[in-house]
Amino acid sequence: MTQSERIFRRYGRYFAAFLLTLCISSYAQAASLAVDYLRGEGDVEGIKVAYQYYHQALTDYSDDLYWYVETSVNFWEYGVERQHDTNFIVALSPVLHKTFFHRPQGRFYGEFGIGLSLLDDTTFAGKNVSTHYQFEDRLGLGYEFGEDHKYRLALRYFHYSNGGVKKPNPGLDFISLSFAMRL
């Protein structure tokens, strides 16, 4: 196998995920950029950069309800210098967003989503998660503020798991603090 074939085999799936993201974005009505700080079990830390495409289809039923599709790149790190483990993740997740309380200064909301992610390494932080493909489940609470609710702060719980497709399936759990800005 040539070097270019090895590169394509390793990174081809990331390219395919990127192309899927571009297709989905053509249906978006608004977008935002988000940066998350992730903290996982066992001193795992990470950063997540996400692009979120908003869809207003559900606002016909309720002004407080909409959904968005988030595409993200994650970088996780575990351990100390010279004895650490890293993982690179690409994810695509549809997320349902529901506003609970409106205030003149902002509004409080909750969100829920189940998406797909692609992990670079199946062994991370002492766990064997068996498959490169994982489900990305999330629950979050947040606050939108600023002119036209342009900014968002959110606290989220993420769970990555292969859904029992292959054993072992220990899962990986994270709490994130997110800041997003509509573009």
Secondary structure, DSSP 4 states (H G I P E B T S, - for coil): --HHHHHHHHHHHHHHHHHHHHHHHTT-SEEEEEEEEEEETTTEEEEEEEEEEEE-GGGGT-TTEEEEEEEEEEEEEEEETTEEEEEEEEEEEEEEEEEEEE-SSEEEEEEEEEEEEEES-SEETTEE---SEEEEEEEEEEEEESGGG-EEEEEEEEEEE-TTSSS----EEEEEEEEEEE-
